[in-house]
Amino acid sequence: MLVQRVVFNIKDNDYRLIVAIAYRFGAVYIKFVGTHAQYDRVEAATVEDP
């Protein structure tokens, strides 16, 4: 299954949203929501939001 991470900039780059998209199933999974500073401390390819 092909799952790709996508990063969205929210509110003029103040916040970041990382999602994993499973195109085959048409599903989007939220992996991380945080400030730009918090985003700088995570690895976008592997982060899992609790």
Beta strands, then each sheet from edge to edge (+ up, - down):
strand 1: 3-10
strand 2: 15-22
strand 3: 27-35
sheet 1: 1+ 2- 3+
end
